[in-house]
């Protein structure tokens, strides 16, 4: 598995000063452009979840959707989108959270997750943890249980994992 992870890690490029000055953005576009690496990423997510009981896959807009939708298909599970405010057409729950460079909010349909469903939450990157905590809280407000939270990348120096204490977290690549 280590060699597979390294192949993906080596494809991720750094983009300085994006989305604002002082941020070093980890760009997953080269991974997505390579069908083998993209498929390998989804396989690795499925591998780390193979012993986890899951009813549905949820993902955070927008890059999380890429991995979440692919993983949902691979696992033969439904997909739940967690989106920016105003993007979902039905009744929603909303959570506001802090980013490493500001504040934002997420929404989920109130009926997106049924009470007691076990949910795996997918996103591309764990930075400060605010997005993941907000998404997990939305799932829980619907009555769902977090079976696992999975990230392609974790920026360990930002210590976002600390905000996720109590949740089972899986990360494929650490910087």
VENZI-V472610 format. One record per backbone hydrogen bond with DSSP energy under -1.0 kcal/mol. CO is the residue of the C=O (numbers start at 0). NH is the residue of the N-H. If there is no record, write none. Layout:
# VENZI-V472610
CO;NH, CO;NH
This chain:
# VENZI-V472610
0;4, 1;5, 2;6, 3;7, 4;8, 5;9, 7;10, 12;26, 14;24, 19;22, 22;16, 22;17, 24;14, 26;12, 27;31, 28;32, 33;37, 34;38, 35;39, 36;40, 37;41, 38;42, 39;43, 40;44, 41;45, 42;46, 43;47, 44;48, 46;49, 48;51, 55;119, 56;79, 57;121, 58;81, 59;63, 62;66, 63;67, 64;68, 65;69, 66;70, 67;71, 68;72, 69;73, 70;74, 71;76, 77;56, 79;58, 81;60, 82;106, 83;86, 90;109, 92;107, 94;105, 96;103, 101;98, 103;96, 105;94, 106;82, 107;92, 108;111, 113;116, 116;144, 117;54, 117;55, 118;146, 118;147, 119;57, 120;149, 121;59, 123;152, 125;154, 126;159, 128;132, 129;133, 130;134, 131;135, 132;136, 133;137, 134;138, 135;139, 136;140, 137;141, 138;143, 139;142, 142;115, 144;118, 147;120, 148;169, 149;122, 150;171, 151;172, 152;125, 153;155, 153;174, 154;157, 155;158, 158;161, 159;162, 161;164, 163;166, 167;148, 169;150, 172;153
